[in-house]
Amino acid sequence: MPVSPARPKGPPLNALRAFEAAARLGGFALAAEELCVTPGAVSQHIKTLEDWAGTPLFERRSHGVRLTKAGASLLPEFTAAFDQLGRATRALRGVAPAKTVQIAALPSVAQLWLAPRLPALRAVRPKARMSVTALETPPNLSRDMFDLSLFIAVPSKTEAQHVLARDEIFPVCAPELARSILTPGDLAAQTLLVDAAWPDDWSLWAAQAGVTLPGHSGSASFSLYAMALEEARAGAGILMAHRVLVKTALDAGQLVCPFDIAVPTGKALILTAAPGAEDLATALLKAG
């Protein structure tokens, strides 16, 4: 009985995925963040791929990495291949009605904007379970199996997106605290509440308002915007607000604007829907 010879093996799929992400994003750390692995794992995957190919794909430098000529020439093909794989996987997922609606959102958006609107989504998909994943950066809906994404970001001119609200920032505080703040200059004597995701918000606003702010010794930083919001409600300091995130608290009178100086950030609350999720996007648009 003839014995079939062993077939040559290609490189591991994870190694190809690591190369494509690192090449497209411009570094191992960014690729690791997207793939939810460590930079060391990305580096090892790429080393495996380079050993298999017999040629370097990146130049390692003290300040980062850069694609070699070979790596740069291969990137478009691998990007197209993984995009196509993502579309095929999504098509497979859509063969039967999805049991779960997968939503990716910025943590603050998930807590403060999306949560009150989940009933609108349940009304559209009453038999589906809602799953909300908090992420710091928007997913690639061509590959990641999310139905919706909600992020405050710069609108894209190429991607199909719904701009739900333009982003603008301005100081807010508890009504009692506002009585001691008559001009922007009075902020120098107050505790400024800072969200770690937007550390430059106060500087951006101050530059437009012509205000000199205290250093970090006069501020408090939070990794959760909702926590900073609660501190502002409690009168613990002045929060640099994003209008879309504090509208409910403003409407309820829990927070007030001590002065009328709002600064646009150039970003917006953006809703992106994957193919097949248009009904969910419409429900959120109607919910306002």
Buried (B, 14 or more C-beta within 10 A) or exposed (E): EEEEEEEEEEBEEBBBBBBBBBBBBEBBBBBBBBBEBEBEBBBBBBBBBBEBBEEBBBEEEEEEBBBBEEBEEBBEEBBEEBBEBBEEEBEEBEEEEBEEBBBBBBBBBBBBBBEEBBEBBBEBBEEBEBEBBBBEEBBBBBBBBBBBBBBBBEEEEEEEBBEBBBBBBBBBBBEEBBEEBEEBEBBEEBBBBBBEBBEEBBEBBBEBBEBEBBEEEBBBEBEBBBBBBBBBBEEBBBBBBBBBBBBBBBEEEBBBBBBEBBBEBEBBBBBBBBEBBEEBBBBBEEBE
